[in-house]
Amino acid sequence: MTRSPLIARLSGVIAPAVETLDASLWGIELASAGSRMVIRVFIDAEAGVTIDLCARVSRHLGALFDAEDVLPGAYVLEVSSPGLERRFFSPGQLAPFVGRVVDVRLHEPQDGRRHLRGVLAAVEADTLVVDEAGVRTSVAWERVKNAHLVHEFPGAVQQG
């Protein structure tokens, strides 16, 4: 998964700013809403992410962006937690989730498939291993278009 130069630049500004509020930058997504750029900032915190924390981070980043003229033109800033089905933005984020179900989409087919859904069996440097009912597939991170955790509710009955 490649990062755009703008996301890299924003990360350099956002990560240290978020850390001053006892949170960490989980990831950044860019989108558009008409003529405005939408910047989605996902934060994580050891004590948990609350609405109050998101609001404080949003105010802090908004003031920082305006003071340092980080973005040209109009923008919409959204700050949230990564959520139960968190998207992964780097291979380093995967290790704590080994043994959990992940959904992985690839840029190009690998072994004729672009979609994997199974247990995250291992993370080795920039490679993740997904186990789908005993069949293990290793995928280099650069091939990943998007990957996210699949939340499974305790006691939920699997339909199949």
NUDREN-987390 format. One record per atom (N, C-alpha, C, O, CB): residue number from 1; residue in three letters; atom name; x, y negated, z. Coordinates in steps of 0.05 Angstrom, whole numbers, plus 5000, padded with zeros to 4 digits. Glycine has a CB too. Layout:
residues N
NUM	Ala	CA	X	Y	Z
...
This chain:
residues 160
1	Met	N	5017	5023	5000
1	Met	CA	5000	5000	5000
1	Met	C	5018	4976	5000
1	Met	O	5034	4972	5018
1	Met	CB	4980	5000	5025
2	Thr	N	5016	4959	4980
2	Thr	CA	5033	4936	4978
2	Thr	C	5020	4911	4990
2	Thr	O	4995	4909	4992
2	Thr	CB	5040	4930	4949
3	Arg	N	5036	4893	5000
3	Arg	CA	5026	4868	5012
3	Arg	C	5031	4845	4993
3	Arg	O	5053	4844	4981
3	Arg	CB	5039	4863	5039
4	Ser	N	5012	4828	4991
4	Ser	CA	5015	4805	4974
4	Ser	C	5034	4785	4988
4	Ser	O	5036	4785	5012
4	Ser	CB	4988	4792	4967
5	Pro	N	5047	4767	4972
5	Pro	CA	5064	4747	4985
5	Pro	C	5049	4729	5004
5	Pro	O	5060	4721	5025
5	Pro	CB	5078	4730	4963
6	Leu	N	5024	4723	4997
6	Leu	CA	5008	4706	5015
6	Leu	C	5003	4720	5042
6	Leu	O	5004	4708	5063
6	Leu	CB	4982	4698	5002
7	Ile	N	4996	4746	5041
7	Ile	CA	4991	4760	5066
7	Ile	C	5017	4762	5082
7	Ile	O	5016	4759	5106
7	Ile	CB	4981	4789	5060
8	Ala	N	5040	4766	5069
8	Ala	CA	5065	4767	5083
8	Ala	C	5070	4740	5097
8	Ala	O	5079	4739	5120
8	Ala	CB	5088	4774	5064
9	Arg	N	5065	4718	5082
9	Arg	CA	5070	4691	5094
9	Arg	C	5050	4686	5117
9	Arg	O	5059	4676	5138
9	Arg	CB	5066	4669	5072
10	Leu	N	5025	4693	5113
10	Leu	CA	5005	4690	5135
10	Leu	C	5013	4706	5159
10	Leu	O	5010	4697	5182
10	Leu	CB	4978	4697	5125
11	Ser	N	5022	4731	5155
11	Ser	CA	5030	4748	5177
11	Ser	C	5052	4735	5194
11	Ser	O	5051	4736	5219
11	Ser	CB	5040	4775	5167
12	Gly	N	5071	4722	5180
12	Gly	CA	5092	4708	5194
12	Gly	C	5083	4685	5212
12	Gly	O	5096	4678	5231
12	Gly	CB	5113	4698	5174
13	Val	N	5061	4673	5204
13	Val	CA	5049	4651	5220
13	Val	C	5030	4662	5241
13	Val	O	5031	4653	5264
13	Val	CB	5034	4631	5201
14	Ile	N	5013	4681	5233
14	Ile	CA	4992	4691	5251
14	Ile	C	5002	4708	5274
14	Ile	O	4994	4704	5297
14	Ile	CB	4971	4706	5235
15	Ala	N	5020	4727	5268
15	Ala	CA	5029	4746	5289
15	Ala	C	5040	4732	5314
15	Ala	O	5031	4738	5336
15	Ala	CB	5051	4764	5277
16	Pro	N	5059	4713	5311
16	Pro	CA	5068	4700	5336
16	Pro	C	5047	4683	5350
16	Pro	O	5047	4681	5374
16	Pro	CB	5092	4682	5330
17	Ala	N	5029	4671	5334
17	Ala	CA	5008	4655	5346
17	Ala	C	4989	4672	5362
17	Ala	O	4980	4664	5384
17	Ala	CB	4993	4639	5325
18	Val	N	4982	4696	5352
18	Val	CA	4963	4714	5365
18	Val	C	4976	4725	5391
18	Val	O	4962	4729	5411
18	Val	CB	4955	4737	5346
19	Glu	N	5002	4730	5390
19	Glu	CA	5016	4741	5413
19	Glu	C	5015	4722	5437
19	Glu	O	5016	4731	5460
19	Glu	CB	5045	4748	5406
20	Thr	N	5014	4696	5432
20	Thr	CA	5012	4677	5454
20	Thr	C	4986	4679	5469
20	Thr	O	4984	4669	5492
20	Thr	CB	5015	4648	5444
21	Leu	N	4966	4693	5457
21	Leu	CA	4940	4697	5470
21	Leu	C	4937	4726	5480
21	Leu	O	4915	4735	5484
21	Leu	CB	4918	4690	5450
22	Asp	N	4959	4740	5484
22	Asp	CA	4960	4767	5494
22	Asp	C	4945	4787	5476
22	Asp	O	4931	4805	5485
22	Asp	CB	4948	4768	5522
23	Ala	N	4948	4783	5450
23	Ala	CA	4937	4801	5430
23	Ala	C	4958	4807	5409
23	Ala	O	4980	4795	5410
23	Ala	CB	4911	4789	5417
24	Ser	N	4952	4825	5391
24	Ser	CA	4971	4831	5370
24	Ser	C	4956	4831	5343
24	Ser	O	4932	4837	5342
24	Ser	CB	4986	4858	5374
25	Leu	N	4971	4824	5322
25	Leu	CA	4959	4824	5296
25	Leu	C	4957	4853	5286
25	Leu	O	4978	4867	5285
25	Leu	CB	4976	4807	5276
26	Trp	N	4933	4862	5279
26	Trp	CA	4930	4889	5268
26	Trp	C	4932	4889	5238
26	Trp	O	4944	4906	5226
26	Trp	CB	4903	4901	5277
27	Gly	N	4920	4868	5225
27	Gly	CA	4921	4866	5196
27	Gly	C	4906	4842	5186
27	Gly	O	4892	4828	5201
27	Gly	CB	4909	4891	5184
28	Ile	N	4910	4837	5160
28	Ile	CA	4898	4814	5147
28	Ile	C	4886	4824	5120
28	Ile	O	4899	4839	5106
28	Ile	CB	4919	4791	5142
29	Glu	N	4862	4815	5114
29	Glu	CA	4849	4820	5088
29	Glu	C	4843	4793	5076
29	Glu	O	4836	4774	5090
29	Glu	CB	4823	4837	5091
30	Leu	N	4846	4791	5050
30	Leu	CA	4838	4767	5035
30	Leu	C	4815	4773	5017
30	Leu	O	4815	4795	5004
30	Leu	CB	4862	4755	5019
31	Ala	N	4796	4755	5015
31	Ala	CA	4773	4758	4997
31	Ala	C	4765	4730	4988
31	Ala	O	4778	4710	4995
31	Ala	CB	4748	4773	5011
32	Ser	N	4745	4728	4971
32	Ser	CA	4736	4702	4963
32	Ser	C	4706	4700	4967
32	Ser	O	4691	4719	4965
32	Ser	CB	4743	4696	4934
33	Ala	N	4697	4675	4973
33	Ala	CA	4669	4669	4976
33	Ala	C	4665	4643	4960
33	Ala	O	4668	4621	4970
33	Ala	CB	4660	4665	5006
34	Gly	N	4657	4647	4935
34	Gly	CA	4655	4624	4917
34	Gly	C	4682	4612	4912
34	Gly	O	4701	4625	4903
34	Gly	CB	4636	4602	4929
35	Ser	N	4685	4586	4918
35	Ser	CA	4711	4573	4914
35	Ser	C	4729	4574	4939
35	Ser	O	4751	4564	4938
35	Ser	CB	4706	4544	4906
36	Arg	N	4719	4587	4960
36	Arg	CA	4735	4588	4984
36	Arg	C	4748	4615	4988
36	Arg	O	4738	4636	4979
36	Arg	CB	4717	4583	5009
37	Met	N	4772	4615	5000
37	Met	CA	4786	4640	5007
37	Met	C	4776	4648	5034
37	Met	O	4772	4632	5052
37	Met	CB	4817	4636	5006
38	Val	N	4771	4674	5037
38	Val	CA	4763	4685	5063
38	Val	C	4787	4700	5074
38	Val	O	4798	4718	5061
38	Val	CB	4738	4705	5060
39	Ile	N	4796	4692	5098
39	Ile	CA	4818	4706	5111
39	Ile	C	4807	4721	5135
39	Ile	O	4797	4709	5154
39	Ile	CB	4840	4685	5121
40	Arg	N	4808	4747	5133
40	Arg	CA	4799	4764	5155
40	Arg	C	4823	4773	5171
40	Arg	O	4841	4787	5161
40	Arg	CB	4783	4789	5144
41	Val	N	4823	4766	5196
41	Val	CA	4845	4772	5214
41	Val	C	4835	4793	5234
41	Val	O	4816	4788	5248
41	Val	CB	4857	4747	5228
42	Phe	N	4848	4815	5235
42	Phe	CA	4841	4836	5254
42	Phe	C	4862	4836	5277
42	Phe	O	4886	4837	5272
42	Phe	CB	4839	4864	5241
43	Ile	N	4852	4835	5301
43	Ile	CA	4870	4834	5324
43	Ile	C	4865	4858	5342
43	Ile	O	4843	4869	5342
43	Ile	CB	4867	4808	5340
44	Asp	N	4885	4865	5358
44	Asp	CA	4882	4886	5378
44	Asp	C	4894	4875	5404
44	Asp	O	4911	4858	5403
44	Asp	CB	4896	4913	5369
45	Ala	N	4885	4886	5426
45	Ala	CA	4895	4878	5452
45	Ala	C	4894	4901	5471
45	Ala	O	4875	4917	5470
45	Ala	CB	4879	4853	5463
46	Glu	N	4914	4903	5488
46	Glu	CA	4915	4925	5507
46	Glu	C	4891	4925	5525
46	Glu	O	4880	4947	5532
46	Glu	CB	4941	4923	5524
47	Ala	N	4881	4902	5533
47	Ala	CA	4858	4900	5550
47	Ala	C	4832	4902	5535
47	Ala	O	4810	4901	5547
47	Ala	CB	4859	4873	5565
48	Gly	N	4833	4905	5508
48	Gly	CA	4809	4907	5492
48	Gly	C	4803	4880	5479
48	Gly	O	4811	4859	5489
48	Gly	CB	4785	4916	5508
49	Val	N	4790	4881	5456
49	Val	CA	4783	4857	5441
49	Val	C	4755	4849	5448
49	Val	O	4736	4865	5445
49	Val	CB	4787	4860	5411
50	Thr	N	4751	4824	5458
50	Thr	CA	4725	4814	5465
50	Thr	C	4717	4792	5445
50	Thr	O	4733	4782	5430
50	Thr	CB	4724	4804	5494
51	Ile	N	4692	4785	5446
51	Ile	CA	4682	4762	5430
51	Ile	C	4697	4737	5438
51	Ile	O	4704	4721	5421
51	Ile	CB	4651	4759	5433
52	Asp	N	4701	4734	5464
52	Asp	CA	4715	4710	5474
52	Asp	C	4743	4709	5463
52	Asp	O	4753	4687	5455
52	Asp	CB	4715	4710	5505
53	Leu	N	4757	4731	5463
53	Leu	CA	4784	4732	5452
53	Leu	C	4784	4725	5422
53	Leu	O	4801	4710	5413
53	Leu	CB	4797	4759	5457
54	Cys	N	4766	4736	5408
54	Cys	CA	4764	4730	5379
54	Cys	C	4759	4700	5374
54	Cys	O	4771	4688	5357
54	Cys	CB	4741	4746	5366
55	Ala	N	4742	4688	5391
55	Ala	CA	4736	4660	5388
55	Ala	C	4761	4643	5395
55	Ala	O	4767	4624	5380
55	Ala	CB	4713	4652	5407
56	Arg	N	4775	4650	5416
56	Arg	CA	4800	4636	5423
56	Arg	C	4821	4638	5401
56	Arg	O	4833	4618	5394
56	Arg	CB	4812	4646	5449
57	Val	N	4824	4662	5390
57	Val	CA	4843	4666	5368
57	Val	C	4835	4649	5344
57	Val	O	4851	4637	5330
57	Val	CB	4846	4696	5361
58	Ser	N	4809	4650	5337
58	Ser	CA	4799	4635	5314
58	Ser	C	4805	4605	5317
58	Ser	O	4814	4592	5299
58	Ser	CB	4769	4640	5311
59	Arg	N	4799	4594	5341
59	Arg	CA	4804	4565	5345
59	Arg	C	4834	4559	5343
59	Arg	O	4842	4539	5331
59	Arg	CB	4793	4556	5373
60	His	N	4850	4576	5355
60	His	CA	4879	4572	5355
60	His	C	4890	4573	5327
60	His	O	4906	4556	5319
60	His	CB	4892	4594	5373
61	Leu	N	4882	4593	5311
61	Leu	CA	4892	4596	5284
61	Leu	C	4881	4573	5266
61	Leu	O	4896	4563	5249
61	Leu	CB	4884	4623	5273
62	Gly	N	4856	4566	5270
62	Gly	CA	4845	4544	5254
62	Gly	C	4861	4518	5258
62	Gly	O	4867	4505	5238
62	Gly	CB	4816	4539	5261
63	Ala	N	4867	4512	5283
63	Ala	CA	4883	4488	5289
63	Ala	C	4911	4490	5277
63	Ala	O	4921	4471	5266
63	Ala	CB	4884	4483	5319
64	Leu	N	4922	4514	5279
64	Leu	CA	4949	4518	5268
64	Leu	C	4950	4516	5238
64	Leu	O	4967	4503	5227
64	Leu	CB	4959	4546	5277
65	Phe	N	4930	4528	5225
65	Phe	CA	4929	4527	5195
65	Phe	C	4926	4498	5186
65	Phe	O	4939	4490	5167
65	Phe	CB	4905	4544	5185
66	Asp	N	4909	4483	5200
66	Asp	CA	4904	4455	5192
66	Asp	C	4929	4438	5198
66	Asp	O	4936	4421	5181
66	Asp	CB	4880	4444	5207
67	Ala	N	4942	4442	5221
67	Ala	CA	4965	4425	5228
67	Ala	C	4989	4431	5210
67	Ala	O	5004	4412	5203
67	Ala	CB	4973	4431	5257
68	Glu	N	4993	4456	5202
68	Glu	CA	5016	4463	5186
68	Glu	C	5009	4465	5157
68	Glu	O	5027	4472	5141
68	Glu	CB	5028	4489	5196
69	Asp	N	4984	4459	5149
69	Asp	CA	4976	4461	5121
69	Asp	C	4984	4487	5109
69	Asp	O	4997	4488	5087
69	Asp	CB	4988	4437	5105
70	Val	N	4977	4509	5123
70	Val	CA	4985	4536	5115
70	Val	C	4971	4544	5088
70	Val	O	4983	4558	5072
70	Val	CB	4978	4556	5137
71	Leu	N	4946	4536	5085
71	Leu	CA	4930	4545	5062
71	Leu	C	4921	4521	5046
71	Leu	O	4911	4501	5056
71	Leu	CB	4906	4561	5071
72	Pro	N	4925	4522	5019
72	Pro	CA	4915	4501	5003
72	Pro	C	4885	4504	4999
72	Pro	O	4875	4527	4994
72	Pro	CB	4929	4500	4975
73	Gly	N	4870	4483	5000
73	Gly	CA	4841	4485	4995
73	Gly	C	4825	4495	5018
73	Gly	O	4835	4499	5040
73	Gly	CB	4836	4502	4971
74	Ala	N	4799	4499	5012
74	Ala	CA	4780	4508	5033
74	Ala	C	4783	4538	5038
74	Ala	O	4790	4553	5021
74	Ala	CB	4751	4502	5024
75	Tyr	N	4778	4545	5063
75	Tyr	CA	4780	4573	5071
75	Tyr	C	4760	4579	5093
75	Tyr	O	4750	4561	5106
75	Tyr	CB	4808	4580	5080
76	Val	N	4753	4604	5095
76	Val	CA	4737	4614	5117
76	Val	C	4754	4633	5133
76	Val	O	4766	4652	5122
76	Val	CB	4710	4628	5107
77	Leu	N	4755	4630	5159
77	Leu	CA	4771	4647	5176
77	Leu	C	4753	4664	5193
77	Leu	O	4735	4654	5206
77	Leu	CB	4789	4630	5195
78	Glu	N	4757	4690	5191
78	Glu	CA	4742	4710	5207
78	Glu	C	4761	4725	5224
78	Glu	O	4782	4735	5214
78	Glu	CB	4725	4729	5189
79	Val	N	4756	4727	5250
79	Val	CA	4773	4742	5269
79	Val	C	4756	4764	5282
79	Val	O	4735	4758	5292
79	Val	CB	4786	4723	5290
80	Ser	N	4767	4788	5282
80	Ser	CA	4752	4810	5295
80	Ser	C	4771	4832	5304
80	Ser	O	4795	4831	5299
80	Ser	CB	4731	4822	5276
81	Ser	N	4760	4851	5318
81	Ser	CA	4775	4875	5326
81	Ser	C	4776	4894	5301
81	Ser	O	4761	4891	5283
81	Ser	CB	4763	4889	5351
82	Pro	N	4795	4913	5302
82	Pro	CA	4795	4932	5280
82	Pro	C	4771	4951	5280
82	Pro	O	4764	4963	5260
82	Pro	CB	4821	4949	5281
83	Gly	N	4758	4953	5303
83	Gly	CA	4733	4969	5305
83	Gly	C	4739	4999	5309
83	Gly	O	4762	5008	5309
83	Gly	CB	4717	4966	5281
84	Leu	N	4717	5014	5311
84	Leu	CA	4719	5043	5315
84	Leu	C	4731	5057	5291
84	Leu	O	4746	5077	5294
84	Leu	CB	4692	5055	5321
85	Glu	N	4725	5047	5267
85	Glu	CA	4735	5059	5243
85	Glu	C	4756	5041	5230
85	Glu	O	4755	5034	5207
85	Glu	CB	4712	5065	5222
86	Arg	N	4776	5035	5247
86	Arg	CA	4796	5016	5239
86	Arg	C	4811	5023	5214
86	Arg	O	4818	5046	5209
86	Arg	CB	4816	5013	5261
87	Arg	N	4815	5003	5198
87	Arg	CA	4832	5006	5174
87	Arg	C	4861	5005	5182
87	Arg	O	4868	4990	5200
87	Arg	CB	4825	4984	5152
88	Phe	N	4877	5020	5169
88	Phe	CA	4906	5020	5174
88	Phe	C	4920	5003	5153
88	Phe	O	4915	5005	5129
88	Phe	CB	4918	5049	5174
89	Phe	N	4937	4985	5162
89	Phe	CA	4951	4966	5145
89	Phe	C	4980	4974	5140
89	Phe	O	4993	4963	5122
89	Phe	CB	4949	4938	5156
90	Ser	N	4990	4992	5157
90	Ser	CA	5018	5001	5154
90	Ser	C	5021	5029	5165
90	Ser	O	5005	5037	5182
90	Ser	CB	5038	4981	5168
91	Pro	N	5041	5044	5156
91	Pro	CA	5043	5072	5166
91	Pro	C	5050	5073	5196
91	Pro	O	5045	5092	5209
91	Pro	CB	5065	5086	5150
92	Gly	N	5062	5051	5206
92	Gly	CA	5069	5050	5235
92	Gly	C	5045	5050	5253
92	Gly	O	5047	5057	5277
92	Gly	CB	5086	5026	5240
93	Gln	N	5022	5043	5243
93	Gln	CA	4997	5043	5259
93	Gln	C	4985	5070	5262
93	Gln	O	4967	5074	5279
93	Gln	CB	4977	5024	5246
94	Leu	N	4993	5090	5246
94	Leu	CA	4980	5116	5245
94	Leu	C	4987	5135	5268
94	Leu	O	4970	5150	5277
94	Leu	CB	4987	5129	5220
95	Ala	N	5011	5134	5278
95	Ala	CA	5021	5154	5297
95	Ala	C	5003	5158	5321
95	Ala	O	4998	5182	5328
95	Ala	CB	5048	5146	5307
96	Pro	N	4991	5138	5334
96	Pro	CA	4974	5143	5357
96	Pro	C	4948	5158	5350
96	Pro	O	4934	5167	5368
96	Pro	CB	4967	5117	5370
97	Phe	N	4942	5160	5324
97	Phe	CA	4917	5172	5315
97	Phe	C	4921	5200	5303
97	Phe	O	4902	5211	5291
97	Phe	CB	4904	5154	5295
98	Val	N	4944	5212	5306
98	Val	CA	4949	5240	5297
98	Val	C	4929	5258	5312
98	Val	O	4926	5256	5336
98	Val	CB	4978	5249	5302
99	Gly	N	4916	5275	5297
99	Gly	CA	4895	5293	5309
99	Gly	C	4867	5282	5305
99	Gly	O	4848	5296	5311
99	Gly	CB	4901	5297	5338
100	Arg	N	4864	5258	5295
100	Arg	CA	4838	5246	5290
100	Arg	C	4832	5247	5260
100	Arg	O	4850	5251	5244
100	Arg	CB	4837	5216	5299
101	Val	N	4807	5245	5252
101	Val	CA	4798	5246	5225
101	Val	C	4803	5219	5211
101	Val	O	4797	5198	5222
101	Val	CB	4768	5254	5222
102	Val	N	4815	5220	5187
102	Val	CA	4820	5196	5171
102	Val	C	4808	5199	5144
102	Val	O	4804	5221	5134
102	Val	CB	4850	5190	5170
103	Asp	N	4802	5176	5131
103	Asp	CA	4792	5175	5104
103	Asp	C	4813	5159	5088
103	Asp	O	4819	5136	5095
103	Asp	CB	4763	5162	5102
104	Val	N	4824	5171	5067
104	Val	CA	4846	5159	5052
104	Val	C	4839	5157	5023
104	Val	O	4831	5178	5011
104	Val	CB	4872	5175	5056
105	Arg	N	4841	5134	5011
105	Arg	CA	4836	5130	4982
105	Arg	C	4863	5122	4970
105	Arg	O	4879	5107	4981
105	Arg	CB	4815	5107	4977
106	Leu	N	4868	5134	4946
106	Leu	CA	4894	5130	4933
106	Leu	C	4891	5112	4908
106	Leu	O	4870	5111	4896
106	Leu	CB	4906	5157	4925
107	His	N	4913	5098	4902
107	His	CA	4913	5081	4878
107	His	C	4910	5099	4853
107	His	O	4894	5093	4835
107	His	CB	4939	5065	4876
108	Glu	N	4925	5120	4852
108	Glu	CA	4926	5138	4829
108	Glu	C	4921	5167	4839
108	Glu	O	4928	5173	4862
108	Glu	CB	4953	5136	4813
109	Pro	N	4910	5184	4823
109	Pro	CA	4905	5211	4832
109	Pro	C	4931	5226	4839
109	Pro	O	4952	5222	4827
109	Pro	CB	4890	5227	4810
110	Gln	N	4929	5242	4860
110	Gln	CA	4951	5260	4868
110	Gln	C	4939	5287	4868
110	Gln	O	4919	5292	4882
110	Gln	CB	4963	5251	4896
111	Asp	N	4950	5306	4853
111	Asp	CA	4939	5333	4850
111	Asp	C	4910	5331	4841
111	Asp	O	4894	5348	4850
111	Asp	CB	4942	5348	4877
112	Gly	N	4904	5312	4824
112	Gly	CA	4877	5309	4812
112	Gly	C	4857	5296	4831
112	Gly	O	4833	5295	4824
112	Gly	CB	4867	5336	4805
113	Arg	N	4865	5285	4854
113	Arg	CA	4847	5274	4873
113	Arg	C	4855	5246	4881
113	Arg	O	4879	5240	4884
113	Arg	CB	4844	5291	4898
114	Arg	N	4835	5228	4885
114	Arg	CA	4841	5201	4895
114	Arg	C	4830	5197	4923
114	Arg	O	4835	5176	4935
114	Arg	CB	4828	5181	4876
115	His	N	4816	5217	4934
115	His	CA	4803	5214	4960
115	His	C	4809	5238	4978
115	His	O	4805	5261	4970
115	His	CB	4772	5211	4957
116	Leu	N	4819	5232	5001
116	Leu	CA	4825	5253	5021
116	Leu	C	4809	5246	5047
116	Leu	O	4808	5223	5055
116	Leu	CB	4855	5256	5027
117	Arg	N	4798	5266	5059
117	Arg	CA	4785	5262	5085
117	Arg	C	4790	5287	5102
117	Arg	O	4781	5309	5095
117	Arg	CB	4754	5257	5082
118	Gly	N	4805	5283	5123
118	Gly	CA	4812	5305	5141
118	Gly	C	4826	5295	5165
118	Gly	O	4828	5272	5171
118	Gly	CB	4828	5326	5125
119	Val	N	4838	5314	5179
119	Val	CA	4852	5308	5204
119	Val	C	4880	5297	5197
119	Val	O	4894	5309	5181
119	Val	CB	4854	5333	5222
120	Leu	N	4887	5275	5209
120	Leu	CA	4915	5265	5206
120	Leu	C	4933	5284	5221
120	Leu	O	4934	5284	5246
120	Leu	CB	4917	5235	5217
121	Ala	N	4948	5300	5206
121	Ala	CA	4964	5321	5218
121	Ala	C	4991	5311	5227
121	Ala	O	5002	5321	5247
121	Ala	CB	4967	5344	5199
122	Ala	N	5002	5292	5212
122	Ala	CA	5029	5282	5219
122	Ala	C	5034	5256	5205
122	Ala	O	5021	5249	5185
122	Ala	CB	5051	5303	5212
123	Val	N	5053	5241	5216
123	Val	CA	5063	5217	5203
123	Val	C	5093	5219	5204
123	Val	O	5105	5221	5226
123	Val	CB	5053	5190	5218
124	Glu	N	5106	5219	5181
124	Glu	CA	5135	5222	5179
124	Glu	C	5145	5198	5163
124	Glu	O	5143	5198	5138
124	Glu	CB	5143	5249	5166
125	Ala	N	5157	5178	5177
125	Ala	CA	5167	5154	5164
125	Ala	C	5145	5140	5149
125	Ala	O	5125	5131	5161
125	Ala	CB	5191	5160	5145
126	Asp	N	5147	5139	5122
126	Asp	CA	5126	5126	5106
126	Asp	C	5108	5146	5092
126	Asp	O	5098	5140	5070
126	Asp	CB	5140	5108	5085
127	Thr	N	5104	5169	5104
127	Thr	CA	5088	5190	5092
127	Thr	C	5068	5200	5113
127	Thr	O	5075	5204	5137
127	Thr	CB	5105	5214	5082
128	Leu	N	5043	5204	5105
128	Leu	CA	5023	5215	5123
128	Leu	C	5015	5242	5112
128	Leu	O	5015	5247	5088
128	Leu	CB	4999	5196	5126
129	Val	N	5007	5259	5130
129	Val	CA	4998	5286	5123
129	Val	C	4969	5290	5132
129	Val	O	4963	5287	5156
129	Val	CB	5017	5308	5136
130	Val	N	4952	5296	5113
130	Val	CA	4923	5299	5119
130	Val	C	4917	5329	5116
130	Val	O	4923	5341	5095
130	Val	CB	4905	5282	5100
131	Asp	N	4904	5340	5136
131	Asp	CA	4896	5368	5136
131	Asp	C	4866	5370	5131
131	Asp	O	4850	5361	5147
131	Asp	CB	4903	5382	5163
132	Glu	N	4859	5381	5108
132	Glu	CA	4831	5385	5100
132	Glu	C	4825	5415	5102
132	Glu	O	4831	5429	5083
132	Glu	CB	4825	5373	5072
133	Ala	N	4813	5423	5124
133	Ala	CA	4806	5452	5128
133	Ala	C	4830	5470	5122
133	Ala	O	4827	5490	5108
133	Ala	CB	4783	5459	5110
134	Gly	N	4853	5463	5134
134	Gly	CA	4876	5480	5131
134	Gly	C	4894	5474	5107
134	Gly	O	4916	5485	5106
134	Gly	CB	4868	5508	5129
135	Val	N	4885	5458	5089
135	Val	CA	4902	5450	5066
135	Val	C	4914	5423	5072
135	Val	O	4900	5403	5075
135	Val	CB	4885	5449	5039
136	Arg	N	4941	5423	5074
136	Arg	CA	4955	5399	5081
136	Arg	C	4965	5384	5056
136	Arg	O	4977	5397	5038
136	Arg	CB	4979	5405	5100
137	Thr	N	4960	5358	5055
137	Thr	CA	4970	5341	5033
137	Thr	C	4987	5319	5044
137	Thr	O	4978	5304	5062
137	Thr	CB	4946	5330	5017
138	Ser	N	5011	5317	5034
138	Ser	CA	5029	5295	5042
138	Ser	C	5026	5272	5022
138	Ser	O	5026	5277	4998
138	Ser	CB	5059	5304	5043
139	Val	N	5023	5248	5032
139	Val	CA	5019	5224	5015
139	Val	C	5038	5202	5023
139	Val	O	5040	5195	5047
139	Val	CB	4990	5214	5016
140	Ala	N	5054	5192	5004
140	Ala	CA	5071	5169	5009
140	Ala	C	5054	5145	5013
140	Ala	O	5034	5141	4999
140	Ala	CB	5092	5165	4986
141	Trp	N	5060	5128	5033
141	Trp	CA	5044	5105	5040
141	Trp	C	5040	5086	5016
141	Trp	O	5019	5074	5013
141	Trp	CB	5057	5089	5062
142	Glu	N	5060	5083	4998
142	Glu	CA	5057	5065	4975
142	Glu	C	5035	5074	4956
142	Glu	O	5026	5058	4940
142	Glu	CB	5083	5063	4960
143	Arg	N	5026	5099	4958
143	Arg	CA	5005	5110	4941
143	Arg	C	4977	5104	4952
143	Arg	O	4957	5107	4939
143	Arg	CB	5008	5140	4937
144	Val	N	4976	5096	4978
144	Val	CA	4951	5091	4992
144	Val	C	4939	5064	4984
144	Val	O	4951	5043	4986
144	Val	CB	4955	5093	5022
145	Lys	N	4914	5066	4975
145	Lys	CA	4899	5041	4969
145	Lys	C	4886	5031	4994
145	Lys	O	4887	5007	5000
145	Lys	CB	4877	5046	4947
146	Asn	N	4874	5049	5009
146	Asn	CA	4864	5042	5035
146	Asn	C	4860	5067	5052
146	Asn	O	4854	5089	5042
146	Asn	CB	4837	5027	5032
147	Ala	N	4864	5064	5078
147	Ala	CA	4861	5086	5097
147	Ala	C	4848	5076	5122
147	Ala	O	4854	5054	5132
147	Ala	CB	4889	5099	5103
148	His	N	4829	5092	5132
148	His	CA	4816	5083	5157
148	His	C	4809	5108	5174
148	His	O	4807	5130	5164
148	His	CB	4791	5067	5152
149	Leu	N	4806	5102	5200
149	Leu	CA	4798	5123	5219
149	Leu	C	4768	5129	5215
149	Leu	O	4753	5111	5209
149	Leu	CB	4804	5113	5248
150	Val	N	4761	5154	5219
150	Val	CA	4732	5162	5218
150	Val	C	4724	5168	5247
150	Val	O	4735	5186	5259
150	Val	CB	4728	5187	5199
151	His	N	4706	5152	5257
151	His	CA	4698	5156	5285
151	His	C	4678	5179	5286
151	His	O	4659	5181	5270
151	His	CB	4684	5130	5297
152	Glu	N	4683	5197	5305
152	Glu	CA	4665	5220	5309
152	Glu	C	4653	5217	5337
152	Glu	O	4667	5217	5356
152	Glu	CB	4680	5247	5306
153	Phe	N	4627	5215	5338
153	Phe	CA	4613	5212	5363
153	Phe	C	4615	5238	5378
153	Phe	O	4610	5259	5367
153	Phe	CB	4584	5203	5360
154	Pro	N	4621	5238	5404
154	Pro	CA	4623	5262	5420
154	Pro	C	4595	5276	5420
154	Pro	O	4575	5264	5424
154	Pro	CB	4632	5256	5449
155	Gly	N	4596	5302	5416
155	Gly	CA	4572	5318	5416
155	Gly	C	4555	5317	5391
155	Gly	O	4534	5329	5389
155	Gly	CB	4556	5310	5439
156	Ala	N	4565	5302	5371
156	Ala	CA	4550	5299	5346
156	Ala	C	4550	5326	5331
156	Ala	O	4571	5339	5331
156	Ala	CB	4561	5277	5328
157	Val	N	4528	5333	5320
157	Val	CA	4526	5358	5304
157	Val	C	4534	5352	5276
157	Val	O	4524	5334	5263
157	Val	CB	4497	5370	5306
158	Gln	N	4553	5368	5265
158	Gln	CA	4562	5364	5238
158	Gln	C	4542	5377	5219
158	Gln	O	4533	5399	5223
158	Gln	CB	4590	5377	5234
159	Gln	N	4534	5362	5199
159	Gln	CA	4516	5372	5178
159	Gln	C	4532	5382	5155
159	Gln	O	4552	5369	5148
159	Gln	CB	4495	5351	5170
160	Gly	N	4526	5403	5143
160	Gly	CA	4542	5412	5121
160	Gly	C	4529	5432	5106
160	Gly	O	4540	5442	5086
160	Gly	CB	4566	5422	5130
